[in-house]
């Protein structure tokens, strides 16, 4: 427990130093990373802990956002809800809508539950453009952060710290919920609802409560987005946001509390950094999700715990070179995939097809990629990704065999030690 507390305090302290060590552009990018982390953890309360897979969680995120923006316009950041407390309006909006939607959705379980949540989100997304008085139509609704408590909230740094405080507080509350009787009952919903019902618990009521709490924290995440952007549009109800939180949660790992937060933060930064470099960043995001589901079903956090376990088992000196081989294998295979993807994207683009048709000799012009030109039909062009992929596979096989060999030696040593201990025992 002390170790977890120390890690949490260290993490918050490091996040607090971000405005001092990073540029304003990166600080501005860190705000949606924090919001995405909170949204993913709120979603994981429902999906990972209670085992209820929702495909429409953007609805509660959006309701919280619009509740906050209307509260900001109505109260002007003064009175009972100054600007720092405005996310409470999002919490109320997400909670109320979560109770209503959760009562209907939790009437069923499994696939039927997922389809009902998707239908509710689609219903809100379809109605939002027509309710101009509430959602503002295509222009959306805008607002302004007002000074409060001696802060102007006019700078990126002040908004960042406000977001950090709210995210840290909400993550702490979500973590404490896991130790409450409600948190234990949520695990029971995931493992065996029939046994809970047999023990006398009202399963539907518990499901609604868990659903509403998840919606409440999702509403706070939406509220923080409004406080940051000072505007909201009905596009916030788009199903892509619901899909993103599912992807982020499973990429991070649903079995570790901060796993979804790590996955959401990394994928949000990935979109921020890679979207300026290539038009295929959504394809890479999808590939990451597929690879994680195929080879790392426990997510990034699960992979980290596995690495720590292996390091303890075989020793750091043995595990360090093996980990380096795995990193080199991953790097080579990633480079090969990126090379092929970017090359094919340029070959099949309309601009390149027009250049190829305009060529007088009928040849394909070179493609500028990674600082040099490549012949699309040249053998040397396609040898590069093949060689990179082969090297990556070799490194992967070598690392796997080394780890297996050292694990086998460790097992033999443990068996020998147990045998020696047994022989030394008096008859």
MIVEXPA-881417 format. One record per residue: x, y negated, z negated of N, C-alpha, C in turn. Coordinates in steps of 0.05 Angstrom, whole numbers. Example, Ala and Ser with C-alpha at 12.3 -4.5 7.8 and 13.67 -1.06 7.14 Angstrom:
REC;n_x;n_y;n_z;ca_x;ca_y;ca_z;c_x;c_y;c_z
REC;264;114;-156;246;90;-156;264;66;-156
REC;257;45;-142;273;21;-143;258;-1;-157
END
This chain:
REC;n_x;n_y;n_z;ca_x;ca_y;ca_z;c_x;c_y;c_z
REC;17;24;0;0;0;0;17;-25;0
REC;39;-25;-16;57;-47;-17;71;-52;10
REC;77;-29;23;90;-32;49;72;-45;69
REC;46;-36;70;27;-48;88;23;-78;82
REC;22;-85;56;19;-113;49;43;-130;58
REC;66;-118;54;91;-132;63;91;-136;93
REC;83;-116;108;83;-118;137;62;-139;146
REC;39;-140;132;18;-159;139;27;-188;134
REC;40;-192;110;49;-219;103;71;-228;122
REC;89;-209;129;111;-216;148;100;-223;176
REC;79;-207;184;67;-213;210;54;-240;211
REC;39;-247;190;26;-274;189;47;-296;188
REC;69;-291;173;90;-311;171;103;-316;199
REC;108;-294;213;119;-297;240;100;-312;259
REC;75;-305;257;55;-319;274;54;-349;267
REC;58;-355;241;58;-383;233;81;-399;244
REC;103;-386;252;126;-400;263;124;-403;293
REC;103;-393;305;102;-394;335;103;-422;346
REC;88;-442;335;90;-469;346;118;-482;344
REC;135;-471;326;161;-483;322;182;-470;341
REC;177;-447;351;197;-433;367;189;-429;396
REC;164;-433;403;155;-429;430;145;-456;441
REC;143;-456;468;134;-480;482;104;-483;478
REC;94;-507;484;65;-512;481;48;-495;500
REC;59;-488;523;45;-470;541;41;-443;529
REC;62;-432;516;59;-406;503;42;-407;478
REC;43;-430;464;25;-432;440;-4;-433;450
REC;-9;-446;472;-36;-447;483;-45;-419;492
REC;-26;-402;502;-32;-375;509;-36;-357;485
REC;-23;-364;463;-25;-348;438;-53;-350;426
REC;-67;-371;431;-94;-374;419;-113;-353;430
REC;-116;-350;457;-134;-328;466;-124;-300;459
REC;-98;-297;454;-87;-271;445;-98;-265;417
REC;-98;-285;400;-109;-281;373;-139;-275;373
REC;-153;-290;391;-182;-286;393;-188;-258;404
REC;-173;-250;424;-177;-223;435;-171;-201;414
REC;-151;-206;397;-144;-187;376;-167;-184;356
REC;-179;-206;348;-202;-205;330;-226;-191;343
REC;-231;-198;368;-254;-185;382;-250;-155;384
REC;-226;-146;390;-220;-118;393;-224;-103;366
REC;-214;-116;344;-217;-103;318;-247;-102;309
REC;-262;-123;316;-291;-123;310;-304;-101;326
REC;-297;-98;350;-308;-76;367;-300;-49;356
REC;-275;-46;347;-266;-20;337;-280;-11;312
REC;-291;-30;296;-308;-23;273;-331;-6;282
REC;-343;-13;305;-366;2;316;-357;26;331
REC;-337;23;348;-329;45;366;-310;65;353
REC;-288;55;342;-268;72;331;-275;84;304
REC;-287;68;286;-292;78;260;-319;91;258
REC;-340;80;270;-367;92;269;-373;110;292
REC;-355;110;313;-359;128;335;-382;121;354
REC;-390;95;355;-411;87;373;-399;70;395
REC;-398;82;419;-385;69;442;-405;49;455
REC;-398;23;453;-415;2;464;-402;-8;490
REC;-419;-12;510;-410;-23;536;-420;-51;540
REC;-431;-64;519;-442;-90;523;-435;-109;500
REC;-411;-108;490;-404;-125;467;-399;-154;474
REC;-398;-160;499;-395;-189;507;-420;-205;499
REC;-443;-191;496;-467;-205;489;-465;-219;461
REC;-453;-206;442;-450;-217;415;-428;-237;414
REC;-408;-233;429;-386;-253;433;-398;-278;444
REC;-414;-276;465;-426;-299;478;-447;-313;461
REC;-463;-298;447;-483;-310;429;-469;-326;407
REC;-448;-315;396;-432;-330;376;-420;-355;387
REC;-411;-354;412;-399;-378;425;-420;-400;429
REC;-444;-393;439;-464;-413;444;-477;-423;418
REC;-478;-406;398;-488;-415;372;-469;-437;361
REC;-444;-432;364;-424;-451;354;-424;-478;369
REC;-426;-476;396;-425;-500;412;-450;-518;407
REC;-473;-506;403;-497;-521;396;-495;-533;368
REC;-483;-518;349;-479;-528;322;-460;-552;322
REC;-439;-550;339;-420;-572;341;-433;-597;352
REC;-450;-594;372;-464;-617;384;-485;-628;365
REC;-498;-611;350;-519;-620;332;-509;-633;307
REC;-487;-622;295;-477;-632;270;-454;-651;272
REC;-441;-651;296;-419;-670;300;-395;-664;283
REC;-392;-640;275;-368;-633;259;-368;-645;231
REC;-392;-652;220;-393;-664;194;-415;-650;178
REC;-418;-659;153;-439;-647;136;-431;-620;125
REC;-450;-601;126;-445;-575;115;-426;-558;131
REC;-424;-564;157;-406;-549;175;-387;-568;189
REC;-365;-575;176;-344;-590;190;-330;-572;210
REC;-313;-583;226;-300;-568;248;-287;-542;238
REC;-272;-542;216;-259;-517;208;-278;-495;200
REC;-303;-501;193;-323;-481;185;-342;-475;208
REC;-339;-486;231;-357;-481;253;-360;-452;261
REC;-338;-436;259;-342;-407;265;-363;-393;249
REC;-372;-405;227;-393;-392;211;-419;-392;227
REC;-423;-412;244;-447;-413;262;-446;-389;281
REC;-422;-384;292;-419;-360;309;-424;-335;294
REC;-415;-334;269;-420;-309;253;-449;-304;249
REC;-465;-326;243;-493;-323;239;-507;-314;265
REC;-499;-327;287;-511;-319;313;-505;-291;321
REC;-480;-282;318;-473;-255;324;-487;-235;306
REC;-489;-242;280;-502;-224;261;-532;-220;267
REC;-546;-242;272;-575;-240;277;-580;-225;303
REC;-565;-231;324;-569;-217;349;-560;-188;346
REC;-540;-183;330;-531;-156;326;-552;-139;311
REC;-566;-151;292;-588;-137;278;-610;-129;298
REC;-618;-149;314;-640;-144;333;-632;-123;354
REC;-609;-127;367;-600;-108;388;-593;-81;376
REC;-580;-82;352;-572;-57;339;-596;-40;331
REC;-618;-53;323;-641;-37;315;-652;-20;339
REC;-651;-32;363;-660;-17;386;-639;3;396
REC;-614;-6;397;-593;11;408;-588;36;392
REC;-589;33;365;-583;56;348;-606;76;345
REC;-628;71;359;-649;91;360;-639;117;374
REC;-619;114;390;-607;136;404;-577;137;398
REC;-564;159;406;-536;162;402;-522;172;427
REC;-496;172;427;-480;182;449;-483;166;474
REC;-487;179;497;-489;166;522;-513;147;523
REC;-535;155;511;-559;139;512;-554;112;497
REC;-540;114;474;-533;89;460;-516;71;477
REC;-496;82;490;-478;66;507;-494;52;529
REC;-513;67;541;-529;55;563;-548;33;553
REC;-558;36;529;-576;16;518;-560;-10;513
REC;-536;-7;501;-519;-31;497;-512;-45;523
REC;-507;-29;543;-501;-41;570;-525;-55;581
REC;-549;-43;577;-574;-55;587;-579;-82;573
REC;-575;-83;546;-579;-107;531;-560;-129;541
REC;-535;-122;545;-516;-142;555;-523;-152;583
REC;-531;-134;600;-539;-142;627;-564;-159;627
REC;-583;-153;608;-607;-170;606;-600;-198;598
REC;-582;-201;578;-573;-228;570;-559;-242;593
REC;-542;-227;607;-526;-239;629;-545;-248;651
REC;-566;-233;656;-585;-241;677;-603;-264;669
REC;-610;-266;643;-627;-288;634;-613;-314;630
REC;-587;-313;623;-572;-337;616;-572;-359;638
REC;-569;-352;664;-569;-374;684;-596;-388;686
REC;-618;-375;678;-644;-387;681;-652;-403;656
REC;-640;-398;634;-645;-413;609;-626;-437;608
REC;-631;-456;625;-612;-479;627;-611;-495;602
REC;-633;-498;588;-633;-513;564;-615;-502;542
REC;-610;-476;542;-594;-463;522;-566;-459;531
REC;-563;-449;555;-536;-441;565;-525;-461;585
REC;-539;-481;593;-528;-502;609;-525;-497;639
REC;-535;-474;648;-533;-468;677;-504;-464;685
REC;-498;-470;711;-471;-466;721;-451;-485;708
REC;-460;-509;700;-441;-528;688;-434;-520;659
REC;-451;-504;647;-446;-496;619;-452;-518;600
REC;-442;-515;576;-446;-535;554;-419;-543;544
REC;-415;-568;540;-389;-578;530;-393;-592;503
REC;-371;-595;489;-372;-607;462;-345;-620;457
REC;-341;-628;432;-316;-641;425;-310;-635;396
REC;-285;-628;390;-277;-623;363;-274;-650;348
REC;-286;-651;325;-286;-675;309;-266;-673;286
REC;-254;-695;277;-235;-694;255;-249;-685;229
REC;-234;-671;213;-245;-662;187;-222;-654;169
REC;-225;-658;143;-206;-650;123;-178;-662;128
REC;-177;-685;140;-151;-697;145;-137;-688;170
REC;-150;-671;186;-139;-662;211;-155;-673;234
REC;-142;-679;256;-156;-689;280;-165;-667;298
REC;-152;-644;297;-157;-621;315;-155;-630;344
REC;-138;-649;349;-134;-658;377;-110;-646;390
REC;-93;-632;374;-69;-620;385;-72;-590;387
REC;-56;-578;404;-56;-549;407;-47;-535;382
REC;-28;-546;368;-17;-534;344;-39;-532;322
REC;-55;-553;318;-75;-552;298;-97;-532;305
REC;-104;-530;330;-124;-510;339;-112;-482;335
REC;-86;-478;340;-73;-452;337;-74;-444;307
REC;-68;-462;289;-67;-454;261;-96;-449;251
REC;-115;-465;261;-143;-459;253;-151;-431;262
REC;-144;-424;287;-150;-398;297;-136;-376;282
REC;-111;-381;275;-95;-361;260;-107;-356;233
REC;-116;-377;219;-127;-374;192;-153;-357;194
REC;-170;-363;213;-195;-349;216;-190;-320;224
REC;-172;-315;242;-166;-288;251;-155;-271;228
REC;-136;-283;213;-124;-268;191;-145;-262;170
REC;-162;-281;163;-183;-277;143;-202;-255;152
REC;-211;-256;178;-230;-236;188;-217;-208;189
REC;-192;-207;197;-179;-180;198;-176;-169;170
REC;-171;-186;150;-170;-177;122;-197;-166;113
REC;-218;-180;120;-245;-171;112;-252;-144;126
REC;-245;-142;152;-250;-117;166;-234;-94;154
REC;-210;-100;146;-193;-79;133;-205;-70;106
REC;-214;-90;91;-226;-83;65;-252;-68;68
REC;-267;-73;90;-292;-58;94;-286;-28;97
REC;-263;-21;108;-257;8;111;-255;23;85
REC;-251;8;62;-248;21;36;-274;21;20
REC;-294;8;31;-320;6;17;-337;31;23
REC;-358;36;7;-376;58;14;-387;56;42
REC;-392;32;52;-402;29;79;-382;38;99
REC;-356;32;94;-335;41;112;-333;71;112
REC;-336;84;90;-336;113;89;-360;125;103
REC;-383;112;100;-407;122;114;-404;118;144
REC;-390;97;152;-385;93;181;-369;116;192
REC;-349;126;177;-334;149;185;-353;174;187
REC;-372;175;168;-391;197;169;-408;196;194
REC;-415;172;203;-430;169;228;-415;181;251
REC;-389;177;251;-372;187;273;-368;217;271
REC;-365;227;247;-358;256;245;-383;274;245
REC;-403;267;229;-426;286;228;-450;271;217
REC;-467;261;235;-491;246;226;-512;266;214
REC;-512;291;223;-531;310;212;-526;315;182
REC;-501;316;175;-494;320;146;-502;296;130
REC;-497;272;141;-505;248;126;-536;248;122
REC;-550;255;142;-580;256;140;-588;278;119
REC;-573;300;119;-579;322;100;-574;313;71
REC;-554;295;67;-547;285;41;-566;263;31
REC;-585;255;48;-605;236;40;-600;207;49
REC;-580;202;65;-575;175;75;-593;168;98
REC;-600;143;100;-616;133;123;-596;126;145
REC;-592;144;164;-572;141;184;-577;117;202
REC;-602;113;209;-609;91;227;-602;64;214
REC;-609;62;188;-603;37;174;-574;31;172
REC;-558;52;166;-529;49;164;-518;41;192
REC;-528;53;213;-519;46;240;-524;17;247
REC;-548;8;239;-555;-20;244;-537;-39;229
REC;-531;-33;204;-514;-50;188;-486;-52;200
REC;-475;-29;208;-448;-29;220;-448;-44;246
REC;-469;-40;262;-472;-54;288;-473;-84;283
REC;-489;-93;263;-492;-121;258;-466;-134;248
REC;-451;-120;231;-426;-130;222;-406;-133;245
REC;-405;-113;262;-388;-115;286;-396;-139;303
REC;-422;-143;307;-432;-166;322;-425;-192;309
REC;-425;-193;282;-419;-217;267;-390;-226;272
REC;-371;-207;270;-343;-214;274;-338;-219;304
REC;-352;-206;321;-350;-213;350;-360;-241;355
REC;-381;-249;341;-391;-277;343;-370;-297;333
REC;-355;-290;313;-334;-308;303;-312;-311;324
REC;-306;-289;338;-286;-291;359;-296;-309;382
REC;-321;-307;389;-332;-325;409;-332;-354;400
REC;-338;-358;374;-337;-385;363;-309;-397;364
REC;-289;-382;359;-262;-392;360;-254;-399;389
REC;-265;-384;408;-260;-391;436;-272;-418;443
REC;-296;-423;433;-309;-449;438;-294;-472;424
REC;-286;-467;400;-270;-488;386;-244;-494;401
REC;-233;-474;413;-208;-479;428;-214;-493;455
REC;-234;-483;470;-239;-494;497;-257;-518;497
REC;-273;-522;477;-292;-543;475;-314;-542;497
REC;-319;-518;506;-339;-514;527;-346;-484;528
REC;-369;-478;540;-377;-450;543;-396;-449;568
REC;-394;-427;582;-410;-422;606;-422;-394;604
REC;-445;-390;618;-458;-364;616;-440;-342;628
REC;-419;-349;641;-400;-328;651;-388;-312;628
REC;-389;-323;604;-379;-310;581;-394;-283;575
REC;-418;-281;586;-433;-256;583;-427;-236;605
REC;-408;-242;622;-401;-224;644;-393;-196;634
REC;-401;-175;647;-394;-148;638;-364;-143;638
REC;-349;-159;653;-320;-155;653;-308;-159;625
REC;-320;-177;609;-310;-181;582;-315;-157;565
REC;-339;-144;568;-344;-120;553;-325;-98;562
REC;-319;-96;587;-300;-76;597;-272;-81;586
REC;-265;-107;584;-238;-114;575;-234;-106;546
REC;-254;-110;529;-250;-104;501;-249;-73;497
REC;-263;-58;514;-261;-29;513;-232;-20;520
REC;-222;-31;543;-195;-25;552;-174;-32;531
REC;-177;-57;521;-157;-66;501;-157;-49;476
REC;-181;-41;467;-183;-25;443;-170;2;446
REC;-175;15;468;-164;42;472;-135;42;480
REC;-126;21;494;-98;18;500;-82;14;474
REC;-93;-1;456;-79;-5;430;-80;19;412
REC;-103;33;413;-106;57;396;-128;53;375
REC;-148;70;376;-171;66;358;-167;79;330
REC;-145;95;327;-141;109;302;-124;94;282
REC;-113;71;291;-98;54;273;-112;27;271
REC;-114;16;247;-130;-8;244;-122;-31;262
REC;-96;-37;263;-86;-59;279;-80;-50;308
REC;-85;-25;315;-80;-16;342;-95;-33;363
REC;-122;-36;360;-136;-53;379;-126;-81;381
REC;-118;-93;358;-107;-120;359;-81;-121;375
REC;-64;-101;371;-39;-101;387;-45;-97;416
REC;-63;-79;423;-70;-75;451;-82;-100;464
REC;-101;-113;449;-113;-137;460;-93;-159;464
REC;-76;-164;444;-56;-185;447;-37;-180;470
REC;-28;-155;473;-9;-149;494;-22;-151;522
REC;-47;-141;524;-60;-142;550;-68;-171;558
REC;-75;-187;538;-81;-215;543;-56;-230;553
REC;-34;-225;539;-9;-237;548;0;-226;575
REC;-6;-201;580;1;-188;606;-14;-203;628
REC;-40;-208;624;-56;-223;644;-46;-251;648
REC;-38;-264;626;-28;-291;627;-1;-293;643
REC;17;-273;638;43;-275;650;44;-263;678
REC;29;-242;683;31;-228;709;13;-240;730
REC;-9;-252;721;-28;-263;741;-16;-285;758
REC;5;-298;748;18;-319;763;39;-307;782
REC;46;-281;778;67;-269;795;55;-253;818
REC;32;-241;814;20;-224;834;-10;-225;833
REC;-22;-219;856;-51;-218;858;-62;-191;850
REC;-44;-172;845;-52;-144;839;-51;-139;809
REC;-52;-160;792;-49;-155;764;-72;-139;752
REC;-96;-141;763;-118;-125;753;-114;-95;760
REC;-101;-90;783;-95;-62;790;-75;-51;770
REC;-55;-66;762;-35;-57;742;-49;-52;715
REC;-67;-70;708;-82;-66;683;-98;-40;683
REC;-111;-34;706;-125;-9;708;-106;15;707
REC;-83;13;720;-64;35;719;-54;40;691
REC;-49;18;676;-40;22;648;-61;37;632
REC;-86;30;636;-108;43;621;-109;73;629
REC;-107;79;654;-108;107;663;-85;123;652
REC;-61;111;653;-37;125;643;-39;130;612
REC;-49;109;598;-52;112;569;-71;135;563
REC;-94;135;577;-114;156;571;-104;184;579
REC;-87;186;599;-77;212;608;-54;222;590
REC;-35;204;584;-10;213;571;-8;203;542
REC;-23;182;534;-21;172;507;-49;166;497
REC;-66;187;493;-94;182;485;-96;168;458
REC;-75;168;442;-76;154;416;-68;124;419
REC;-61;116;443;-55;88;448;-26;80;441
REC;-21;54;443;6;44;438;14;48;408
REC;-5;43;391;0;47;362;5;76;355
REC;-9;94;368;-4;122;364;23;131;374
REC;31;119;397;58;125;407;80;115;388
REC;75;91;376;95;81;357;97;98;332
REC;74;108;322;74;126;299;88;152;306
REC;84;162;330;97;187;339;127;183;340
REC;136;160;350;164;154;352;177;153;324
REC;163;140;305;173;138;278;175;166;265
REC;154;182;270;154;210;259;178;226;271
REC;182;223;297;205;238;309;231;228;299
REC;234;202;295;259;191;284;264;202;256
REC;243;204;240;247;215;213;254;245;214
REC;243;258;234;247;287;235;275;295;244
REC;284;282;266;310;290;277;333;271;270
REC;326;249;257;346;229;250;348;207;270
REC;355;183;261;357;160;278;379;163;299
REC;402;174;291;424;177;309;418;195;333
REC;402;215;328;394;233;349;371;220;366
REC;353;207;352;329;197;367;336;172;383
REC;355;156;375;362;131;390;369;136;419
REC;388;154;425;393;159;454;370;172;469
REC;354;188;455;331;200;468;310;179;475
REC;306;160;456;288;138;461;298;121;484
REC;324;117;486;336;101;508;331;115;535
REC;333;141;535;327;156;560;298;153;568
REC;280;154;548;251;150;554;246;122;565
REC;259;102;554;256;75;563;266;72;592
REC;289;84;597;300;83;624;282;97;644
REC;271;120;636;252;134;654;228;117;660
REC;217;105;639;193;88;642;200;64;660
REC;223;52;657;231;29;673;234;37;702
REC;247;59;708;250;68;736;224;74;749
REC;206;89;736;180;96;747;163;71;751
REC;164;52;732;150;27;735;160;11;759
REC;186;10;762;197;-5;784;189;7;811
REC;188;34;812;180;47;837;151;41;843
REC;134;42;823;105;37;827;100;8;835
REC;114;-11;823;111;-39;830;121;-44;858
REC;143;-32;865;153;-36;892;133;-27;913
REC;123;-2;910;104;8;929;78;-8;930
REC;68;-16;907;43;-31;905;46;-58;919
REC;67;-73;913;71;-99;924;76;-98;954
REC;91;-77;962;97;-74;991;71;-68;1007
REC;55;-50;997;30;-43;1011;10;-66;1010
REC;10;-81;988;-8;-104;987;-2;-125;1009
REC;24;-129;1013;32;-149;1033;28;-138;1061
REC;32;-111;1065;28;-100;1091;-1;-102;1100
REC;-20;-97;1082;-48;-97;1088;-62;-124;1084
REC;-47;-144;1077;-59;-170;1074;-66;-182;1102
REC;-85;-200;1102;-94;-212;1128;-72;-229;1140
REC;-57;-243;1123;-35;-260;1134;-14;-244;1148
REC;-7;-221;1136;14;-205;1149;3;-192;1174
REC;-22;-183;1174;-34;-171;1198;-35;-191;1221
REC;-40;-217;1214;-41;-237;1235;-13;-241;1246
REC;8;-241;1229;35;-243;1239;43;-220;1257
REC;34;-196;1249;41;-172;1265;28;-174;1292
REC;3;-183;1294;-11;-185;1319;2;-207;1337
REC;12;-228;1324;24;-250;1339;52;-244;1349
REC;64;-222;1339;91;-214;1348;92;-207;1377
REC;110;-218;1392;112;-215;1421;122;-187;1428
REC;140;-176;1413;151;-150;1420;136;-127;1406
REC;115;-133;1392;99;-112;1379;111;-100;1354
REC;133;-111;1344;146;-100;1320;134;-113;1295
REC;138;-100;1273;128;-111;1248;149;-129;1235
REC;142;-153;1228;162;-171;1216;169;-162;1188
REC;192;-171;1179;202;-164;1152;183;-176;1131
REC;183;-162;1108;167;-171;1085;186;-180;1064
REC;182;-205;1055;198;-217;1034;189;-206;1007
REC;207;-192;993;199;-180;967;224;-177;950
REC;223;-187;926;245;-186;907;270;-199;918
REC;267;-221;931;290;-237;940;303;-228;966
REC;292;-209;980;303;-201;1006;281;-190;1024
REC;288;-187;1050;269;-177;1069;270;-146;1072
REC;246;-134;1076;244;-105;1079;229;-98;1104
REC;240;-79;1119;226;-69;1143;204;-50;1135
REC;179;-55;1142;157;-38;1133;160;-9;1143
REC;171;-5;1166;174;22;1177;203;32;1174
REC;220;18;1160;247;27;1157;249;49;1137
REC;266;68;1142;270;91;1124;282;82;1098
REC;301;63;1100;314;53;1076;295;39;1057
REC;273;27;1068;254;13;1051;240;33;1032
REC;232;56;1043;217;75;1027;234;94;1011
REC;260;94;1018;278;110;1001;281;98;974
REC;280;72;972;284;58;946;264;68;925
REC;238;67;930;220;76;909;222;106;903
REC;228;122;924;231;150;920;255;156;901
REC;278;142;906;301;146;889;295;137;861
REC;282;114;858;275;105;831;257;125;816
REC;237;136;831;219;155;818;234;180;810
REC;252;190;827;267;214;821;285;210;797
REC;299;187;796;316;181;773;299;179;747
REC;275;167;749;258;165;726;249;193;716
REC;242;211;735;234;238;727;257;253;714
REC;282;249;725;305;263;714;310;253;686
REC;309;227;681;313;216;654;291;227;635
REC;267;229;645;244;238;629;249;267;621
REC;256;285;640;261;313;634;285;316;615
REC;306;300;619;329;302;602;322;294;573
REC;307;272;570;300;263;544;282;284;530
REC;264;296;545;246;316;534;261;341;525
REC;280;350;541;296;373;534;314;368;510
REC;326;344;509;343;337;486;326;337;460
REC;303;325;461;286;323;438;277;351;429
REC;270;368;448;261;395;442;284;411;429
REC;308;407;440;331;422;429;337;414;400
REC;337;388;395;343;378;368;320;386;349
REC;296;386;358;273;394;341;276;424;334
REC;285;440;354;289;468;349;311;473;328
REC;333;458;331;354;460;311;345;452;283
REC;328;431;282;318;422;257;300;443;244
REC;283;456;260;266;478;250;283;501;239
REC;304;508;254;321;530;245;334;523;218
REC;344;498;216;357;490;192;337;490;168
REC;313;481;173;293;481;151;286;510;143
REC;284;528;162;278;556;155;301;569;140
REC;326;562;148;349;573;133;350;562;105
REC;343;536;101;343;525;74;322;537;57
REC;298;542;69;277;555;54;284;583;47
REC;297;598;65;305;625;59;326;626;37
REC;345;607;38;365;607;17;353;600;-10
REC;334;583;-11;320;576;-36;305;600;-47
REC;293;615;-29;278;639;-38;296;660;-49
REC;320;663;-37;339;683;-47;350;676;-74
REC;352;650;-79;364;641;-105;345;643;-128
REC;319;647;-122;299;649;-143;302;675;-158
REC;300;675;-185;303;700;-200;280;719;-195
REC;284;744;-197;263;764;-192;243;763;-215
END
